[in-house]
Amino acid sequence: MQNFILDTNVLLHDPTAIHHFKDNHVIIPLKVLEEIDQFKRELSERGRNARTISRALDELRKLGRLCDGITLDSGGTIQVIFADKNNPFAVGLCADDLILTLAMDLQKAQPDTRCTVVSKDINLRLKADALGLEAEDYENGKTREADELYTGQAVLEADSEAIGFFAREGHAVIPGMEELSANQYVTLKNPQDPKQTMLARYDLETHRLMKLLTLGEGAPIVPRNREQRFAMDALLNDKIKLVTLSGKAGTGKTLLAIAAGYHQVMDTRYYKRLLVSRPIFPMGRDIGFLPGTVEEKLDPWMQPIHDALSLIVHTRPGTSPNKKGNDMLASNPLIDVEPLTYIRGRSIPNQFMIVDEAQNLTPLEVKTVITRVGHDTKIVLTGDLYQIDNPYVDSLSNGLSAVVDRFRGEGLAAHMLLTEGVRSDLAEKAANLL
């Protein structure tokens, strides 16, 4: 059995964290409870998590005293203790120093028991290491690097006869495809002739490789590379209700999603409305008390969406080149841009919904968003796993990564990692070099 001392940010990130340490001893410093109490009145997801963990600990009190230790369902125990018995509220000391002091005292008192400080604060982990203490990030089971996440595509070898059949019929059965995940995208290559290739999607229902869907001739946005063609197929396939697009800046994630959504709302009329949302960081924070309407307050946050809409709509015949994306939203009831602030409790049916910058959401926030999806609604999550502004998540613990990992193999979901920048040569160089 090991001792794990939890920092405040771990419980704010995942209020169920106390149950994820198997049969070990979980320790919560008293100062951590004080810090959690400071966040419980927030109307954000952080405030909700603070209230959740407080209620959970209060329920555990029915089983015994927290100061003595309570057995958890996981087989481990949980205990709330303080560093200085003569000064339990430790006036004058910061929370980090109290946690480290507690860890050092515990290590001295139980030298044969491994003691680890668990925190999502890098500096706290560095200070612990400098003091000779073990420290680790809270990972909740993830063991791989972000670069090892599912990419959504694979390469299979096929002879010229098989590739020719696929080109004629639009479907094929190729050896090796039984190892593919549902809706995984495939590049068929002829080992005898590397120039002979075909692009396909593995359909779990028919157990065949299927031809990709396209916007057709005259489309305002044309995929510029193989990954974008894969992404466009996922965005246009009405059987795929959840699409995740990840990739660095300038790879076309948002533009492709909006183009596909605009086409299916305005042209084919398959969906009744195009709904685009972005987290106003953090999700749940009020828009504020600045003067102006909700739309005026949202404009700075939603400007990338307006830019994409302008680019798409201006390529259509009969559109004024001077009309801005903001004006299009105001005059078109079929297109709406909203914050994620007040999404809880809603039901969103028959819409093409895009959540941009989803890497800044926690797994619980993403769950809240996806569970709002109603009948015949398609939802698209886009984001760059290496541009995260939320201090409570990282490239693996964020909501977008969680969805990619959990929905892999599900027939109603598809994922594509975009790696090739198409915005401009300068943007591509900056994304790679800076």
C-alpha positions in Angstrom: 0.0 0.0 0.0 1.2 3.5 -0.9 0.4 6.9 0.4 -0.9 9.4 -2.2 -1.3 13.1 -1.1 -3.6 14.9 -3.4 -3.3 18.6 -4.4 -6.4 20.8 -4.8 -6.1 21.0 -8.6 -6.5 17.2 -8.8 -9.9 17.3 -7.1 -11.0 20.3 -9.1 -10.0 18.5 -12.3 -11.7 15.2 -11.4 -13.9 15.1 -8.3 -14.0 11.3 -8.5 -10.2 11.1 -8.3 -10.2 9.7 -4.7 -11.6 6.4 -6.2 -8.9 6.0 -8.8 -5.9 4.9 -6.6 -7.0 1.3 -6.2 -6.2 -0.2 -2.8 -3.8 2.6 -1.7 -4.1 5.2 1.0 -5.4 8.6 -0.3 -4.6 11.6 1.9 -6.2 15.0 1.6 -4.5 17.8 3.5 -6.9 20.1 5.5 -5.6 23.1 3.5 -6.9 21.5 0.3 -10.4 21.4 1.8 -10.0 25.1 2.6 -9.0 25.9 -1.0 -11.9 23.8 -2.4 -14.3 25.8 -0.2 -13.1 29.0 -2.0 -14.3 27.7 -5.4 -17.7 26.2 -4.4 -19.7 29.3 -5.1 -18.4 29.7 -8.7 -21.0 29.1 -11.5 -18.3 27.4 -13.6 -17.4 23.7 -14.0 -14.6 24.3 -11.5 -17.2 25.4 -8.9 -19.4 22.4 -9.8 -16.5 20.1 -9.2 -15.7 21.8 -5.9 -19.3 21.2 -4.7 -19.2 17.6 -6.0 -16.1 16.6 -4.0 -17.4 18.3 -0.9 -20.6 16.4 -1.0 -18.7 13.1 -1.7 -16.5 13.6 1.3 -19.6 14.5 3.4 -21.2 11.3 2.4 -18.1 9.3 3.4 -18.4 10.8 6.9 -21.4 8.5 7.4 -19.0 5.6 7.3 -16.6 7.0 9.9 -14.3 9.9 10.8 -12.2 11.3 8.0 -9.4 12.0 10.5 -9.2 8.3 11.3 -9.5 7.1 7.7 -12.4 5.6 5.8 -12.4 2.5 3.6 -13.3 3.1 -0.1 -15.1 0.8 -2.5 -11.8 0.5 -4.4 -10.3 -1.2 -1.4 -8.1 1.7 -0.4 -8.6 4.3 2.3 -9.1 8.0 2.5 -8.0 10.3 5.3 -8.0 14.1 5.9 -5.1 15.3 8.0 -3.1 18.5 8.7 0.6 19.2 8.7 1.0 20.9 12.1 -1.0 19.6 15.0 -0.3 22.7 17.0 -1.4 25.0 14.1 -4.0 23.0 12.2 -5.1 25.9 10.0 -1.5 26.8 9.3 -1.8 30.6 9.3 0.9 32.2 7.2 1.9 29.2 5.1 0.8 28.7 1.5 -1.0 25.6 0.5 1.9 24.2 -1.6 4.3 24.5 1.4 1.8 22.8 3.7 1.3 19.9 1.3 5.1 19.4 1.0 5.6 19.7 4.7 2.9 17.0 5.3 4.6 14.8 2.7 8.0 15.1 4.4 6.5 14.4 7.8 4.7 11.4 6.5 7.8 10.1 4.8 9.7 10.3 8.0 7.0 8.7 10.1 6.5 5.8 7.6 9.9 5.3 5.9 8.9 1.9 4.6 5.8 3.2 2.9 6.1 4.9 -0.5 4.7 8.4 -0.4 3.8 10.4 -3.5 2.5 13.9 -4.0 -0.1 14.0 -6.8 -0.6 17.4 -8.5 -1.3 19.0 -11.8 0.9 21.9 -10.8 4.3 21.5 -12.5 6.1 23.9 -10.1 4.8 21.9 -7.1 6.1 18.7 -8.6 9.5 20.4 -9.2 9.6 21.7 -5.6 8.8 18.2 -4.3 11.6 16.7 -6.4 14.0 19.2 -5.0 13.0 18.1 -1.5 13.6 14.5 -2.3 9.9 13.6 -2.5 8.2 11.6 -5.2 5.7 13.6 -7.2 3.6 12.8 -10.3 0.8 14.3 -12.4 -2.7 13.0 -12.1 -3.3 11.0 -15.2 -6.3 8.7 -14.4 -4.9 5.7 -16.3 -3.3 7.3 -19.3 0.1 5.9 -20.0 1.0 7.1 -23.5 2.2 10.3 -25.0 -0.1 12.7 -27.0 1.8 11.8 -30.2 0.6 8.2 -29.7 -3.1 9.0 -29.8 -5.3 7.5 -32.4 -4.8 9.2 -35.8 -7.9 7.9 -37.5 -6.1 6.5 -40.6 -4.0 3.6 -41.7 -2.2 2.2 -44.8 -3.0 -1.2 -46.4 -1.3 -2.9 -49.3 -3.5 -4.0 -52.3 -2.7 -5.3 -55.7 -3.8 -3.6 -58.9 -6.7 -5.9 -59.4 -8.2 -5.1 -55.9 -7.6 -1.4 -56.4 -9.2 -1.5 -59.8 -12.3 -3.3 -58.4 -12.6 -0.7 -55.7 -12.3 2.1 -58.2 -15.2 0.6 -60.3 -17.5 -0.6 -57.6 -16.9 1.9 -54.8 -16.3 -0.9 -52.2 -13.9 -3.7 -51.6 -12.7 -6.3 -49.1 -8.9 -6.2 -48.5 -6.8 -8.5 -46.4 -5.7 -6.8 -43.1 -8.8 -4.6 -42.8 -10.1 -6.8 -40.0 -7.6 -5.0 -37.7 -9.2 -1.6 -38.5 -11.4 0.4 -36.1 -14.9 1.5 -37.1 -14.8 4.4 -39.6 -11.0 4.3 -39.8 -9.7 5.8 -43.0 -7.4 3.8 -45.3 -4.9 4.6 -48.0 -4.7 1.6 -50.4 -1.2 1.3 -52.0 0.0 -1.0 -54.6 3.5 -2.2 -53.5 4.4 -2.9 -57.1 3.3 0.6 -58.2 3.5 3.2 -55.4 1.7 5.7 -57.6 -1.4 3.6 -57.7 -3.4 4.5 -54.6 -7.0 4.8 -53.5 -8.6 6.4 -50.4 -11.3 4.6 -48.4 -13.2 4.3 -45.2 -13.8 1.1 -43.3 -17.5 0.5 -42.7 -18.1 -1.6 -39.6 -21.7 -2.4 -40.6 -20.9 -3.9 -44.0 -17.3 -4.9 -43.1 -16.1 -3.3 -46.4 -13.9 -0.4 -47.4 -16.2 2.3 -48.9 -15.6 5.1 -51.3 -15.3 8.6 -49.8 -18.0 11.2 -50.0 -17.3 14.7 -51.4 -19.0 18.1 -51.7 -19.1 17.8 -55.5 -18.2 20.2 -58.2 -18.6 23.9 -57.5 -18.0 23.4 -53.7 -16.8 26.5 -51.9 -14.1 24.6 -50.1 -12.1 21.8 -51.8 -9.9 19.5 -49.6 -6.2 20.1 -50.3 -4.7 16.9 -49.0 -5.5 13.4 -48.1 -6.3 14.1 -44.5 -8.7 16.8 -45.4 -10.5 14.4 -47.8 -10.8 11.9 -45.0 -12.2 14.6 -42.7 -14.7 15.8 -45.3 -16.0 12.3 -45.7 -16.6 12.0 -42.0 -18.3 15.4 -41.9 -20.7 14.5 -44.8 -21.6 11.0 -43.7 -25.0 11.3 -42.0 -24.4 7.9 -40.3 -21.5 9.3 -38.4 -23.0 11.5 -35.6 -19.7 12.4 -33.8 -16.6 13.7 -35.6 -13.4 14.8 -33.8 -10.8 16.8 -35.8 -7.5 17.5 -34.1 -4.3 19.1 -35.5 -2.1 22.1 -35.3 -3.0 25.6 -36.3 -3.7 26.2 -40.0 -4.7 22.6 -40.9 -8.2 23.6 -41.8 -10.2 21.9 -39.0 -12.7 24.7 -38.3 -13.0 25.7 -42.0 -13.8 22.2 -43.1 -16.3 21.7 -40.4 -18.2 24.9 -41.1 -18.1 24.3 -44.9 -19.6 20.8 -44.5 -22.2 22.1 -42.0 -23.1 25.1 -44.2 -23.6 22.8 -47.2 -25.9 20.4 -45.3 -28.0 23.2 -43.8 -28.2 25.6 -46.7 -27.9 23.3 -49.8 -29.1 19.8 -49.0 -31.3 21.0 -46.0 -30.5 17.8 -44.2 -30.1 19.7 -40.9 -32.4 22.5 -39.8 -29.6 24.7 -38.4 -25.9 25.2 -38.2 -24.8 25.8 -34.6 -21.2 26.8 -33.8 -19.9 27.1 -30.2 -16.6 27.9 -28.6 -15.8 27.8 -24.9 -15.4 31.3 -23.4 -12.7 30.2 -21.1 -13.4 28.8 -18.6 -16.7 27.2 -19.7 -19.4 28.6 -17.5 -17.9 32.0 -16.8 -20.4 34.8 -17.2 -20.1 37.0 -20.3 -19.5 39.9 -17.9 -21.0 43.3 -17.1 -19.5 45.2 -20.0 -22.0 47.4 -21.9 -23.5 45.9 -25.1 -25.7 43.0 -26.2 -24.7 39.4 -25.9 -23.8 39.4 -29.5 -21.5 42.4 -29.1 -19.8 40.7 -26.1 -19.3 37.5 -28.1 -17.8 39.1 -31.2 -14.1 38.9 -30.1 -14.4 35.3 -29.1 -16.4 34.3 -32.2 -14.4 36.2 -34.8 -12.6 33.1 -36.2 -16.1 31.6 -36.9 -17.2 34.9 -38.7 -14.0 34.8 -40.8 -14.6 31.2 -41.9 -18.2 31.9 -42.7 -17.2 34.9 -44.8 -14.7 32.9 -46.8 -17.2 30.1 -47.5 -20.2 32.3 -48.3 -18.3 34.8 -50.5 -17.4 31.9 -52.9 -21.1 31.4 -53.6 -22.7 33.2 -56.6 -24.8 36.3 -55.8 -23.2 37.1 -52.5 -22.0 40.6 -51.8 -18.2 40.7 -51.3 -18.6 43.4 -48.7 -20.9 41.4 -46.5 -19.2 40.3 -43.2 -19.6 37.1 -41.3 -21.3 39.0 -38.5 -23.9 40.4 -40.9 -24.6 36.9 -42.3 -25.3 35.6 -38.8 -27.7 38.5 -38.1 -29.6 38.0 -41.3 -29.7 34.2 -41.5 -31.8 32.3 -38.9 -30.3 29.0 -40.0 -26.9 29.8 -38.7 -26.2 30.6 -35.0 -23.0 31.1 -33.0 -23.4 30.6 -29.3 -21.1 30.3 -26.2 -21.1 27.0 -24.3 -21.8 29.0 -21.1 -25.5 28.0 -20.8 -25.7 24.7 -22.6 -26.5 22.6 -19.6 -30.1 21.5 -19.5 -30.7 22.0 -23.2 -31.7 19.5 -25.9 -30.4 20.2 -29.4 -32.3 18.2 -32.2 -31.7 18.1 -35.9 -28.8 20.4 -36.1 -25.2 20.4 -37.3 -23.3 21.4 -34.2 -19.6 22.4 -34.1 -17.6 22.9 -30.9 -14.4 24.7 -31.7 -11.4 24.8 -29.4 -12.6 21.7 -27.6 -9.1 21.0 -26.3 -9.8 23.6 -23.6 -12.7 21.6 -22.1 -12.4 18.9 -19.4 -13.8 15.4 -20.1 -16.8 16.2 -17.8 -17.5 19.4 -19.8 -17.4 17.5 -23.1 -19.7 14.9 -21.7 -22.1 17.7 -20.7 -22.0 19.1 -24.3 -22.4 15.7 -26.1 -25.3 14.6 -23.9 -27.2 17.7 -25.1 -27.3 16.2 -28.6 -30.8 15.4 -29.7 -32.3 13.3 -32.4 -30.7 13.6 -35.9 -28.0 16.0 -34.6 -24.4 15.7 -35.7 -21.7 17.1 -33.5 -18.1 18.0 -34.5 -15.3 18.7 -32.0 -12.2 20.5 -33.3 -9.1 21.5 -31.5 -5.3 21.6 -31.2 -4.0 19.4 -28.4 -0.9 21.5 -28.1 -2.6 24.9 -27.7 -4.3 24.5 -24.4 -5.2 27.5 -22.3 -7.0 25.7 -19.5 -4.5 25.2 -16.6 -6.5 22.2 -15.3 -6.0 20.0 -18.4 -3.1 19.0 -20.6 -2.7 17.3 -24.1 -3.9 14.0 -22.7 -6.4 14.8 -20.0 -8.5 17.3 -22.0 -12.0 16.5 -23.2 -11.1 16.3 -26.9 -8.5 13.6 -26.2 -10.9 11.7 -24.0 -13.6 11.6 -26.7 -11.0 10.4 -29.3 -9.9 7.6 -27.0 -13.3 6.5 -25.7 -15.2 6.6 -29.0 -12.6 4.7 -31.0 -14.3 1.7 -32.5 -17.8 3.1 -32.2 -19.8 2.9 -35.4 -21.3 6.4 -35.0 -18.0 8.2 -34.5 -14.9 9.1 -36.6 -11.7 10.9 -35.9 -9.0 12.5 -38.1 -5.7 14.0 -37.1 -4.7 16.8 -39.5 -1.0 17.4 -39.8 -0.4 19.4 -43.0 -0.9 23.1 -42.7 -2.8 24.8 -45.6 -3.4 28.3 -44.3 -0.2 29.7 -45.7 3.5 28.9 -46.1 4.3 31.3 -43.3 1.7 29.9 -40.9 3.0 26.3 -41.6 6.5 27.4 -40.8 5.5 29.1 -37.7 3.5 26.1 -36.5 6.5 23.8 -37.0 9.3 26.1 -35.9 8.0 28.2 -33.0 
